[in-house]
Amino acid sequence: MHPGDLFFSDWRSRGFELGLSFRQIYSSMCSLIRNGMNKFFPFWIISPHKQAVNFAKYISGTKQPPKRHAKSVELLKNVDYIIAGHNGGLDEYVCHIINELDKLNIPYGIFGSSMQPSYKEKNMLSVFEKTFKNSNFNIARNPIGYEWAIKHFPKLNFEIRPDPAFGMNPISEDETVSLLKKLKIDDFLSKKTIMITTAEPAPITRNSFDEFNFPNQKIIAHRKFLSEFITKIYNETDFNILFLPHTIGPDLRMDDRKISEDVIIRSKLEDNSRVRLLKNDLSAKELKGIIKKGHFLLAERVHSIIGAIGVCTPFMCLGSPHDLRLEGILKIQMEL
């Protein structure tokens, strides 16, 4: 993992937040300035940001990197090929970085991108067009992103392909049995079990519980909703309930085990022996093997749903109408 400020300045990635702490006020000011520039001075985005230009100079050896970035630069000098665009992670800043490295003749492809269907402004689109034009391939994993791409860049080649996670095999049956024993949940899963994946606060505050205006209200509503849900499962069935880890870092805000833990506490169940939280740092193949053992998956996570589809475990999607992945991948592409 390389330091973020090697690639872009902190203020460019800050979102709008409601609150009076210094961090929240600073984040909100950054967001307002950035979005204001995009709206009233859209031509500013055409020029690559300083970090993108400097990064290319570090890689080419024409500029000495700061000491804190020296190790990363040495490692990244050995890169032969770049694959970019995971999970909507192809924004204008990533495009600028790729475009600068393209000048050094480092080849690249765009794979798995959800694209940016909300982007329609011509200066912004010109940055993307340059990236797509020089790419070896442009593959979208979401029909909505694909439609955006062929609409705005009709002369360029785009393909649509399913999310690669659909094709990933789980660990073998023997490996799964061994893993369950190691995790000490083999007896727990010998009974019918509903598995649950939860979303961390960031997407909840962006996309969910529209009846509330403030982030903290949305987070509380989310925890209350889930705690009532598992209380109902607990009271009306004899199923065990297993919360799975999905994202566990790199910081506490991104650790959905904390959300699961809070939901269990809020539920105030008489007998917690039927409810477990799996806290281990597991690979995707291992999690897919565990999901295969579940009777049912209650999921707020798209990739856990993809995992369930791959191993034929029935599921219920707890999603937001604002999440284009649900509309594109599950509804349109999967015809669900």
KEKE-3310 file (N, C-alpha, C; in steps of 0.2 Angstrom, whole numbers, plus 5000, padded with zeros to 4 digits):
npx = (5004:5003:5008:4994:4996:5006:5000:4989:4983:4977:4965:4958:4951:4942:4926:4909:4904:4894:4895:4904:4917:4935:4940:4928:4923:4934:4934:4922:4924:4934:4927:4917:4924:4931:4920:4914:4923:4923:4910:4909:4921:4925:4936:4947:4950:4956:4970:4983:4985:4997:5003:5002:5010:5022:5024:5026:5038:5046:5046:5052:5064:5068:5066:5069:5062:5052:5059:5050:5043:5051:5054:5042:5042:5054:5049:5038:5044:5047:5036:5027:5015:4999:4983:4968:4954:4945:4929:4922:4933:4939:4942:4944:4956:4964:4964:4972:4984:4987:4987:4999:5009:5007:5014:5027:5027:5022:5012:4994:4977:4960:4949:4935:4929:4916:4914:4909:4894:4888:4895:4896:4900:4910:4924:4928:4925:4934:4946:4944:4942:4955:4961:4954:4956:4970:4971:4974:4963:4946:4935:4920:4911:4898:4882:4876:4887:4893:4884:4885:4898:4898:4889:4895:4908:4908:4916:4926:4932:4923:4919:4908:4908:4905:4907:4923:4923:4912:4917:4927:4933:4927:4937:4941:4930:4936:4946:4937:4930:4941:4945:4933:4934:4946:4942:4933:4919:4913:4903:4893:4889:4884:4870:4856:4860:4859:4868:4876:4880:4887:4886:4899:4900:4901:4895:4882:4879:4880:4870:4859:4843:4835:4826:4831:4842:4855:4872:4874:4862:4857:4866:4863:4849:4852:4858:4848:4838:4844:4846:4833:4829:4837:4833:4820:4822:4828:4818:4808:4812:4822:4835:4853:4863:4876:4887:4897:4914:4918:4924:4938:4946:4957:4956:4946:4934:4931:4929:4918:4916:4914:4902:4893:4895:4890:4877:4873:4874:4864:4853:4850:4848:4841:4848:4864:4871:4866:4870:4884:4899:4910:4927:4939:4953:4950:4952:4945:4941:4940:4930:4920:4919:4914:4902:4895:4892:4881:4864:4856:4859:4859:4862:4871:4881:4888:4898:4897:4885:4887:4896:4888:4879:4888:4890:4877:4869:4855:4849:4845:4845:4850:4849:4853:4843:4851:4862:4871:4877:4869:4857:4863:4872:4865:4851:4849:4860:4860:4847:4838)
npy = (4994:5010:5027:5039:5053:5053:5052:5061:5076:5079:5086:5085:5073:5074:5073:5081:5086:5086:5095:5101:5100:5102:5094:5090:5103:5107:5096:5099:5112:5109:5101:5110:5120:5112:5107:5119:5124:5115:5118:5132:5135:5125:5122:5120:5108:5101:5103:5093:5087:5093:5082:5071:5075:5076:5063:5056:5061:5057:5043:5042:5047:5060:5068:5070:5060:5065:5060:5052:5045:5038:5024:5018:5024:5018:5004:5006:5009:4998:4993:4985:4986:4993:4991:4998:5006:4999:4996:5008:5016:5025:5040:5058:5061:5050:5047:5057:5054:5042:5046:5054:5045:5037:5045:5041:5029:5018:5004:5002:4996:4998:4991:4983:4994:5005:5016:5033:5039:5050:5061:5073:5085:5094:5097:5089:5077:5076:5073:5060:5055:5055:5046:5034:5033:5030:5018:5000:4992:4994:4990:4988:4984:4986:4989:5001:5010:5007:5011:5024:5027:5023:5032:5045:5043:5038:5034:5026:5010:5000:4987:4976:4967:4954:4956:4951:4944:4935:4924:4919:4905:4897:4892:4874:4860:4852:4861:4871:4864:4862:4875:4880:4872:4877:4891:4888:4887:4877:4868:4878:4881:4869:4869:4876:4892:4909:4921:4937:4952:4968:4986:4999:5015:5026:5023:5022:5035:5042:5036:5031:5030:5041:5049:5056:5069:5072:5065:5057:5054:5045:5035:5030:5026:5016:5006:5004:4999:4987:4980:4978:4969:4957:4954:4950:4939:4931:4929:4923:4912:4897:4898:4900:4915:4923:4935:4941:4947:4960:4972:4978:4988:5002:5009:5013:5018:5012:4999:4986:4977:4983:4989:4978:4972:4982:4982:4969:4971:4981:4974:4966:4953:4938:4926:4925:4915:4910:4919:4925:4934:4935:4938:4937:4940:4936:4928:4932:4921:4912:4917:4915:4902:4900:4906:4898:4888:4893:4894:4905:4922:4938:4953:4968:4970:4971:4963:4952:4947:4943:4933:4924:4921:4914:4902:4897:4901:4906:4923:4939:4955:4970:4985:5001:5013:5022:5017:5013:5001:4991:4992:4991:4979:4969:4970:4974:4967:4954:4951:4951)
npz = (5000:4995:5000:5000:4997:4987:4975:4974:4981:4998:4999:4988:4988:4998:5006:5008:5024:5038:5053:5067:5070:5067:5057:5050:5046:5038:5028:5022:5017:5008:4999:4994:4988:4978:4970:4967:4959:4948:4943:4940:4934:4924:4916:4923:4926:4916:4916:4922:4939:4952:4959:4950:4939:4945:4950:4938:4934:4945:4942:4930:4933:4932:4942:4959:4972:4987:5003:5011:5001:4994:4994:4989:4976:4971:4970:4961:4950:4944:4938:4924:4918:4919:4926:4927:4936:4945:4952:4950:4952:4944:4942:4938:4942:4943:4930:4925:4931:4925:4911:4912:4914:4903:4894:4897:4890:4897:4896:4897:4903:4904:4916:4923:4927:4934:4928:4925:4926:4930:4925:4914:4909:4897:4898:4908:4902:4892:4898:4902:4889:4883:4891:4889:4875:4873:4879:4880:4881:4885:4897:4904:4919:4922:4916:4916:4917:4905:4895:4897:4893:4879:4874:4876:4870:4856:4846:4851:4857:4868:4879:4888:4902:4914:4932:4938:4950:4950:4943:4952:4960:4975:4990:4992:4996:5006:5011:5016:5026:5035:5038:5044:5056:5061:5064:5073:5071:5066:5073:5075:5062:5059:5061:5053:5046:5045:5036:5037:5029:5032:5029:5029:5038:5028:5014:5019:5024:5012:5003:5009:5019:5016:5023:5033:5037:5042:5044:5056:5060:5050:5052:5064:5062:5053:5061:5070:5062:5057:5069:5073:5063:5064:5077:5074:5066:5075:5085:5078:5071:5071:5067:5067:5067:5058:5057:5044:5041:5030:5024:5033:5036:5030:5042:5057:5053:5041:5045:5045:5055:5067:5065:5064:5077:5085:5081:5086:5100:5102:5099:5110:5114:5121:5122:5116:5111:5099:5090:5081:5078:5065:5066:5059:5048:5032:5016:5000:4993:5004:5011:5002:5002:5015:5014:5005:5014:5021:5025:5020:5014:5020:5014:5013:5005:4989:4983:4992:4988:4975:4978:4984:4974:4965:4972:4974:4985:4993:4994:5001:4996:5004:4999:4992:4982:4976:4973:4959:4956:4960:4952:4939:4939:4946:4944:4930:4922:4928:4928:4939)
capx = (5000:5008:5004:4990:4999:5011:4996:4985:4983:4972:4959:4954:4947:4938:4919:4906:4902:4890:4898:4908:4924:4939:4940:4922:4923:4940:4932:4917:4927:4937:4922:4913:4929:4932:4914:4912:4928:4920:4904:4910:4928:4926:4942:4953:4951:4960:4977:4985:4987:5004:5006:5002:5015:5028:5024:5029:5045:5049:5046:5057:5071:5070:5065:5070:5056:5054:5061:5044:5040:5057:5053:5036:5045:5058:5045:5034:5048:5047:5029:5027:5008:4994:4976:4965:4947:4941:4924:4921:4939:4942:4940:4948:4963:4967:4965:4978:4990:4988:4989:5006:5013:5007:5020:5033:5026:5020:5005:4989:4971:4954:4946:4931:4926:4909:4914:4906:4888:4885:4900:4893:4903:4914:4931:4929:4924:4940:4951:4942:4943:4962:4963:4951:4959:4976:4971:4974:4956:4941:4930:4915:4908:4892:4879:4875:4893:4895:4880:4888:4904:4897:4886:4900:4914:4906:4922:4931:4930:4921:4916:4905:4910:4903:4912:4927:4921:4908:4921:4932:4931:4929:4941:4938:4926:4941:4949:4932:4929:4947:4944:4928:4936:4951:4939:4929:4912:4910:4897:4889:4886:4880:4863:4854:4862:4858:4874:4874:4886:4884:4890:4902:4896:4902:4890:4876:4878:4879:4865:4853:4839:4834:4821:4836:4847:4862:4875:4874:4855:4857:4870:4858:4844:4854:4860:4842:4835:4847:4845:4826:4829:4840:4829:4814:4825:4830:4812:4803:4815:4827:4841:4859:4865:4883:4889:4903:4918:4919:4929:4940:4951:4962:4955:4940:4928:4930:4929:4911:4915:4912:4895:4890:4896:4885:4870:4872:4873:4858:4848:4848:4845:4842:4853:4868:4874:4864:4873:4891:4902:4917:4931:4945:4955:4950:4953:4938:4940:4938:4923:4915:4918:4910:4895:4892:4889:4875:4857:4853:4863:4856:4868:4872:4887:4887:4902:4895:4879:4891:4899:4882:4876:4893:4889:4870:4866:4849:4851:4841:4849:4847:4853:4850:4841:4856:4868:4871:4879:4863:4853:4867:4874:4860:4844:4850:4864:4858:4840:4835)
capy = (5000:5016:5033:5043:5059:5052:5052:5067:5080:5077:5090:5083:5067:5076:5074:5086:5083:5090:5095:5107:5098:5105:5089:5091:5109:5107:5092:5102:5117:5106:5098:5115:5123:5108:5106:5125:5125:5111:5121:5138:5136:5118:5121:5119:5100:5099:5102:5087:5090:5093:5076:5067:5077:5074:5056:5053:5063:5052:5036:5043:5048:5067:5072:5066:5060:5066:5054:5047:5042:5035:5016:5017:5025:5012:4998:5007:5010:4991:4992:4984:4986:4996:4989:5003:5007:4995:4998:5015:5020:5029:5047:5062:5062:5044:5048:5062:5050:5037:5050:5056:5039:5035:5049:5037:5023:5013:5002:5001:4995:5000:4984:4982:5001:5006:5022:5039:5041:5057:5066:5075:5091:5093:5097:5083:5071:5076:5070:5053:5053:5054:5040:5029:5033:5027:5012:4994:4990:4998:4985:4990:4978:4988:4991:5008:5014:5005:5015:5031:5027:5023:5038:5051:5042:5033:5032:5022:5004:4998:4980:4975:4960:4953:4957:4945:4940:4930:4918:4916:4899:4897:4886:4867:4858:4850:4867:4874:4860:4863:4882:4881:4870:4882:4896:4886:4889:4871:4866:4883:4880:4863:4871:4881:4898:4915:4925:4944:4957:4975:4991:5004:5022:5030:5023:5023:5042:5045:5033:5027:5033:5048:5053:5059:5074:5072:5058:5053:5051:5040:5029:5027:5023:5010:5001:5002:4994:4980:4976:4975:4964:4951:4952:4947:4932:4927:4927:4920:4906:4894:4899:4904:4921:4924:4941:4940:4953:4961:4977:4978:4993:5002:5013:5011:5020:5007:4992:4984:4972:4987:4990:4972:4972:4987:4979:4964:4974:4985:4969:4964:4946:4934:4921:4927:4909:4909:4925:4926:4939:4932:4944:4935:4943:4931:4930:4932:4914:4908:4920:4912:4895:4900:4908:4891:4884:4896:4893:4911:4927:4944:4956:4975:4971:4968:4957:4946:4944:4940:4927:4920:4919:4910:4896:4895:4902:4911:4929:4945:4961:4976:4990:5008:5014:5027:5013:5011:4994:4986:4993:4989:4972:4964:4971:4974:4962:4947:4951:4950)
capz = (5000:4994:5003:4995:4994:4982:4969:4974:4988:5002:4998:4982:4990:5004:5005:5012:5030:5043:5059:5069:5071:5062:5052:5046:5043:5033:5023:5019:5013:5002:4994:4991:4983:4972:4966:4964:4953:4943:4941:4938:4931:4923:4912:4927:4927:4910:4918:4927:4946:4953:4961:4944:4935:4949:4950:4932:4935:4949:4939:4924:4936:4931:4948:4965:4976:4994:5007:5013:4995:4990:4994:4984:4969:4968:4969:4956:4944:4941:4935:4917:4915:4923:4925:4932:4935:4949:4956:4949:4955:4938:4942:4933:4945:4941:4923:4924:4933:4919:4905:4913:4914:4896:4891:4898:4886:4901:4894:4902:4901:4909:4917:4929:4929:4934:4924:4929:4922:4932:4922:4907:4907:4891:4900:4912:4898:4888:4902:4901:4882:4882:4894:4885:4868:4873:4883:4876:4881:4890:4899:4910:4922:4924:4910:4916:4915:4898:4891:4898:4889:4872:4872:4876:4867:4852:4841:4855:4858:4874:4880:4894:4905:4921:4938:4939:4956:4948:4941:4956:4964:4983:4992:4991:5002:5012:5014:5020:5033:5039:5040:5049:5062:5064:5066:5079:5070:5063:5076:5074:5055:5058:5061:5048:5048:5041:5036:5036:5028:5034:5026:5034:5038:5022:5009:5022:5025:5006:4999:5012:5024:5014:5027:5038:5034:5045:5044:5062:5060:5045:5055:5070:5059:5050:5066:5073:5057:5057:5075:5073:5058:5067:5083:5071:5064:5081:5088:5074:5068:5075:5064:5069:5064:5058:5054:5041:5039:5022:5024:5039:5037:5034:5048:5060:5049:5036:5048:5046:5060:5072:5064:5066:5084:5088:5080:5090:5106:5102:5098:5117:5113:5128:5121:5111:5108:5092:5086:5081:5073:5063:5065:5056:5041:5028:5009:4997:4992:5010:5013:4997:5004:5020:5011:5002:5019:5023:5022:5017:5015:5021:5012:5011:5001:4982:4982:4995:4984:4969:4981:4985:4967:4963:4976:4974:4991:4992:4997:5001:4995:5007:4995:4991:4975:4973:4971:4952:4955:4961:4946:4934:4940:4949:4940:4922:4920:4931:4927:4945)
cpx = (5004:5004:5000:4992:5004:5007:4992:4985:4977:4965:4955:4950:4942:4930:4915:4903:4899:4893:4902:4915:4928:4940:4934:4922:4928:4937:4927:4919:4930:4932:4918:4918:4930:4926:4912:4917:4925:4914:4905:4916:4930:4933:4948:4955:4955:4967:4978:4987:4994:5007:5006:5008:5022:5029:5028:5036:5049:5051:5052:5064:5073:5069:5066:5064:5057:5055:5056:5041:5045:5056:5048:5039:5049:5054:5041:5038:5048:5041:5029:5020:5004:4987:4972:4957:4942:4935:4922:4927:4942:4939:4945:4955:4967:4968:4971:4984:4992:4990:4997:5011:5013:5012:5026:5033:5025:5013:5000:4982:4966:4950:4942:4928:4919:4908:4911:4900:4886:4890:4897:4896:4909:4922:4932:4929:4931:4946:4950:4944:4950:4964:4961:4954:4965:4977:4971:4967:4952:4935:4926:4912:4900:4888:4877:4881:4895:4890:4882:4894:4903:4893:4891:4906:4912:4911:4927:4928:4929:4918:4913:4906:4907:4909:4916:4926:4916:4911:4926:4929:4932:4934:4938:4934:4931:4944:4944:4931:4935:4947:4939:4930:4941:4948:4934:4921:4909:4903:4892:4885:4883:4873:4862:4856:4861:4864:4872:4881:4883:4889:4893:4898:4896:4896:4883:4874:4877:4872:4859:4849:4838:4830:4825:4841:4854:4865:4874:4867:4854:4860:4866:4852:4846:4855:4853:4838:4838:4846:4838:4826:4832:4836:4823:4816:4826:4823:4807:4806:4820:4834:4847:4860:4872:4884:4896:4907:4918:4924:4931:4946:4952:4961:4948:4934:4926:4929:4921:4910:4912:4904:4891:4890:4891:4878:4868:4870:4866:4852:4845:4845:4846:4847:4858:4872:4872:4867:4880:4893:4909:4921:4938:4946:4955:4950:4946:4936:4938:4931:4918:4914:4913:4902:4891:4889:4883:4869:4854:4858:4859:4862:4867:4878:4886:4891:4900:4889:4882:4893:4893:4879:4881:4892:4882:4867:4861:4851:4845:4846:4846:4852:4849:4848:4846:4862:4868:4873:4874:4859:4857:4869:4869:4854:4845:4854:4862:4851:4836:4830)
cpy = (5006:5023:5037:5049:5059:5053:5058:5070:5078:5080:5088:5077:5068:5076:5079:5082:5088:5090:5101:5106:5101:5100:5090:5097:5109:5102:5096:5108:5115:5104:5104:5119:5119:5108:5113:5127:5121:5114:5127:5139:5129:5117:5119:5112:5098:5098:5097:5091:5089:5086:5071:5068:5075:5067:5053:5055:5059:5045:5037:5045:5056:5071:5067:5066:5062:5059:5049:5043:5038:5027:5015:5018:5020:5006:5000:5008:5003:4989:4991:4986:4989:4993:4994:5003:5002:4999:5005:5020:5023:5036:5051:5062:5055:5044:5052:5058:5045:5040:5052:5050:5036:5039:5045:5030:5017:5011:5001:4999:4996:4993:4985:4989:5001:5013:5028:5042:5048:5063:5067:5082:5090:5093:5091:5077:5071:5073:5062:5050:5051:5048:5034:5028:5029:5021:5006:4991:4994:4993:4988:4984:4980:4991:4998:5012:5013:5010:5022:5032:5027:5029:5044:5049:5036:5031:5027:5015:5002:4991:4980:4968:4959:4954:4951:4941:4934:4923:4915:4910:4900:4892:4880:4865:4856:4856:4871:4871:4862:4870:4883:4878:4875:4888:4895:4888:4883:4868:4871:4882:4874:4863:4876:4888:4903:4919:4932:4948:4964:4980:4996:5010:5026:5030:5024:5031:5045:5042:5031:5032:5040:5053:5057:5064:5074:5065:5054:5050:5045:5034:5026:5023:5016:5004:4999:4997:4987:4976:4974:4969:4957:4949:4948:4940:4928:4925:4923:4913:4903:4894:4902:4910:4922:4930:4940:4947:4954:4966:4978:4983:4997:5006:5011:5013:5015:5000:4990:4979:4976:4988:4984:4971:4976:4985:4974:4966:4978:4980:4966:4957:4942:4929:4922:4921:4907:4914:4925:4931:4936:4938:4943:4939:4937:4933:4929:4925:4910:4911:4916:4905:4895:4902:4902:4887:4887:4894:4899:4917:4934:4949:4964:4976:4967:4962:4951:4943:4940:4933:4922:4917:4913:4903:4894:4896:4907:4917:4934:4951:4967:4982:4997:5009:5019:5023:5010:5003:4989:4986:4990:4981:4967:4964:4970:4967:4955:4946:4949:4955)
cpz = (5000:4997:4998:4993:4989:4975:4969:4981:4991:5001:4992:4983:4996:5002:5009:5018:5034:5050:5061:5071:5066:5056:5047:5043:5037:5027:5019:5014:5007:4996:4991:4986:4977:4967:4963:4958:4947:4940:4937:4933:4928:4919:4916:4928:4921:4912:4923:4934:4947:4955:4955:4940:4939:4949:4944:4932:4939:4946:4933:4927:4935:4937:4954:4970:4983:4998:5009:5007:4991:4989:4989:4977:4966:4966:4962:4949:4940:4937:4927:4914:4920:4921:4930:4931:4939:4952:4956:4951:4949:4938:4938:4936:4943:4934:4921:4926:4927:4913:4906:4912:4907:4892:4891:4894:4891:4899:4899:4899:4906:4910:4923:4931:4929:4930:4928:4926:4924:4928:4915:4904:4902:4893:4904:4907:4893:4891:4901:4894:4881:4885:4890:4878:4868:4876:4878:4876:4886:4891:4905:4913:4924:4918:4910:4914:4907:4893:4891:4893:4881:4869:4871:4872:4861:4847:4844:4856:4866:4874:4887:4896:4912:4926:4938:4945:4955:4946:4946:4960:4971:4984:4992:4997:5008:5015:5018:5026:5037:5042:5045:5056:5065:5067:5072:5077:5066:5066:5075:5067:5054:5058:5055:5050:5042:5041:5034:5034:5029:5030:5031:5033:5032:5017:5012:5022:5018:5002:5002:5017:5022:5018:5032:5034:5036:5045:5050:5063:5056:5048:5060:5067:5056:5055:5069:5068:5057:5063:5076:5068:5061:5073:5080:5069:5070:5085:5084:5070:5073:5072:5068:5065:5064:5054:5051:5040:5032:5021:5031:5040:5030:5041:5051:5056:5043:5038:5049:5052:5066:5071:5066:5074:5088:5087:5085:5097:5107:5102:5105:5117:5120:5127:5115:5108:5101:5087:5086:5076:5071:5062:5061:5049:5036:5020:5006:4995:4998:5012:5008:4999:5010:5018:5008:5008:5022:5021:5018:5019:5015:5020:5010:5006:4994:4981:4986:4992:4978:4972:4982:4979:4964:4966:4977:4981:4991:4996:4997:5000:4999:5004:4995:4983:4972:4971:4964:4951:4955:4955:4940:4934:4941:4945:4933:4920:4922:4930:4933:4947)
residu = (MET:HIS:PRO:GLY:ASP:LEU:PHE:PHE:SER:ASP:TRP:ARG:SER:ARG:GLY:PHE:GLU:LEU:GLY:LEU:SER:PHE:ARG:GLN:ILE:TYR:SER:SER:MET:CYS:SER:LEU:ILE:ARG:ASN:GLY:MET:ASN:LYS:PHE:PHE:PRO:PHE:TRP:ILE:ILE:SER:PRO:HIS:LYS:GLN:ALA:VAL:ASN:PHE:ALA:LYS:TYR:ILE:SER:GLY:THR:LYS:GLN:PRO:PRO:LYS:ARG:HIS:ALA:LYS:SER:VAL:GLU:LEU:LEU:LYS:ASN:VAL:ASP:TYR:ILE:ILE:ALA:GLY:HIS:ASN:GLY:GLY:LEU:ASP:GLU:TYR:VAL:CYS:HIS:ILE:ILE:ASN:GLU:LEU:ASP:LYS:LEU:ASN:ILE:PRO:TYR:GLY:ILE:PHE:GLY:SER:SER:MET:GLN:PRO:SER:TYR:LYS:GLU:LYS:ASN:MET:LEU:SER:VAL:PHE:GLU:LYS:THR:PHE:LYS:ASN:SER:ASN:PHE:ASN:ILE:ALA:ARG:ASN:PRO:ILE:GLY:TYR:GLU:TRP:ALA:ILE:LYS:HIS:PHE:PRO:LYS:LEU:ASN:PHE:GLU:ILE:ARG:PRO:ASP:PRO:ALA:PHE:GLY:MET:ASN:PRO:ILE:SER:GLU:ASP:GLU:THR:VAL:SER:LEU:LEU:LYS:LYS:LEU:LYS:ILE:ASP:ASP:PHE:LEU:SER:LYS:LYS:THR:ILE:MET:ILE:THR:THR:ALA:GLU:PRO:ALA:PRO:ILE:THR:ARG:ASN:SER:PHE:ASP:GLU:PHE:ASN:PHE:PRO:ASN:GLN:LYS:ILE:ILE:ALA:HIS:ARG:LYS:PHE:LEU:SER:GLU:PHE:ILE:THR:LYS:ILE:TYR:ASN:GLU:THR:ASP:PHE:ASN:ILE:LEU:PHE:LEU:PRO:HIS:THR:ILE:GLY:PRO:ASP:LEU:ARG:MET:ASP:ASP:ARG:LYS:ILE:SER:GLU:ASP:VAL:ILE:ILE:ARG:SER:LYS:LEU:GLU:ASP:ASN:SER:ARG:VAL:ARG:LEU:LEU:LYS:ASN:ASP:LEU:SER:ALA:LYS:GLU:LEU:LYS:GLY:ILE:ILE:LYS:LYS:GLY:HIS:PHE:LEU:LEU:ALA:GLU:ARG:VAL:HIS:SER:ILE:ILE:GLY:ALA:ILE:GLY:VAL:CYS:THR:PRO:PHE:MET:CYS:LEU:GLY:SER:PRO:HIS:ASP:LEU:ARG:LEU:GLU:GLY:ILE:LEU:LYS:ILE:GLN:MET:GLU:LEU)
# end
